Amino acid sequence: MQLSAAHAACIARKSMPSLSPETERRLDLIFRMQDRDEAVRLLIEECGNNLPFLQTLDEKGLERVRFAALKLSGGDLGRLREAVKLAKTDWRDLLMAAGFGEDVHEHERWMP
């Protein structure tokens, strides 16, 4: 899998975890090619270890929150921005909205 320019630029910033292969896979399934760079940027820069209490998580540890944002987006950048905004307010609400709040493994079963 080849990294997009946005993804490569984001992971160059060492404090921000990249996207896990499973996050990339789901992103590729739901976002149109022309929207992927912005979706990657949003997930890396605004929906990562910059969220409260998630500072120590790596790309694998962030999957639950990032999958929730992707699921709620339905492949629409506007809805992804709203999901990220919700995550910034309280990522637990994002998990509940996506159906990932009750079971810590439910996000692993979600595939768009």
Summary of the structure (lengths in Angstrom):
residues: 112
radius of gyration: 12.5
end to end distance: 18.8
largest distance: 35.8
contacts: 345
relative contact order: 0.16
helix: 62%
strand: 0%
